[in-house]
Amino acid sequence: MYRPAHSSCARIVLKRPDVREPISSDSILDAALHCAADRHWETVRLVDVAAQAGISLADIHTHFNDKEALVDALWDRADKA
């Protein structure tokens, strides 16, 4: 790392971006169930599910194309249980 000759200059510290755990479909489905338990499913938005799961909306779209796909996955999981 380059250090300036003057000792009064601030030292630049480069930080590595935080590394997150991989997001599982199950954690998203758990968050969706939690949101649905609080209010009617039609009023639940994908943004609400993302907030509950602690992820971004883009992370949800990585696993599910839309809200209908999320509902289908919830039904599939319920059928397997």
PENOR-V18522 format. One record per residue. N is the residue number from 1. OMEGA is omega in whole degrees, -180 to 180 (NA if undefined). NEAR is the number of other ideal C-beta (glycine too) atoms within 8 Angstrom. D_FIRST is the distance of its C-alpha to the first C-alpha in Angstrom with 1 decimal. Layout:
N:OMEGA:NEAR:D_FIRST ; N:OMEGA:NEAR:D_FIRST
This chain:
1:179:4:0.0 ; 2:176:3:3.8 ; 3:179:5:6.4 ; 4:-179:5:9.8 ; 5:-179:3:12.6 ; 6:-179:5:14.8 ; 7:-179:3:14.7 ; 8:179:3:16.6 ; 9:180:6:13.9 ; 10:178:3:13.1 ; 11:-180:5:10.0 ; 12:178:5:8.9 ; 13:177:4:9.4 ; 14:-179:5:9.8 ; 15:175:4:13.1 ; 16:178:5:14.9 ; 17:179:4:18.3 ; 18:178:4:21.2 ; 19:-178:4:23.1 ; 20:173:5:26.8 ; 21:176:3:29.7 ; 22:-179:4:31.8 ; 23:180:11:34.6 ; 24:176:6:38.0 ; 25:-180:8:41.1 ; 26:179:7:42.9 ; 27:177:9:40.7 ; 28:179:17:41.4 ; 29:177:12:45.1 ; 30:179:9:45.1 ; 31:179:12:43.7 ; 32:178:13:46.3 ; 33:179:9:49.1 ; 34:179:9:47.9 ; 35:-179:12:48.0 ; 36:179:10:51.4 ; 37:-178:5:52.8 ; 38:-177:5:52.1 ; 39:-178:7:53.8 ; 40:-173:6:55.5 ; 41:-178:7:53.5 ; 42:178:4:54.2 ; 43:179:6:52.4 ; 44:178:11:49.3 ; 45:178:6:46.5 ; 46:176:11:43.7 ; 47:178:7:41.3 ; 48:179:9:43.2 ; 49:178:15:42.7 ; 50:179:13:39.0 ; 51:179:7:38.7 ; 52:-179:10:40.8 ; 53:-179:13:38.6 ; 54:-178:4:35.3 ; 55:179:8:34.2 ; 56:177:6:34.1 ; 57:178:8:37.1 ; 58:178:6:35.2 ; 59:178:12:34.8 ; 60:-179:15:38.6 ; 61:174:9:39.2 ; 62:-177:6:37.2 ; 63:-175:8:40.0 ; 64:-178:11:43.0 ; 65:-178:4:43.9 ; 66:-177:7:45.9 ; 67:178:7:47.9 ; 68:177:6:50.8 ; 69:177:9:48.6 ; 70:178:15:47.4 ; 71:178:9:51.1 ; 72:179:8:52.1 ; 73:176:11:49.4 ; 74:178:11:50.8 ; 75:178:8:54.3 ; 76:180:8:53.3 ; 77:179:10:51.6 ; 78:179:7:54.8 ; 79:-179:6:57.0 ; 80:-177:5:55.1 ; 81:NA:4:55.4
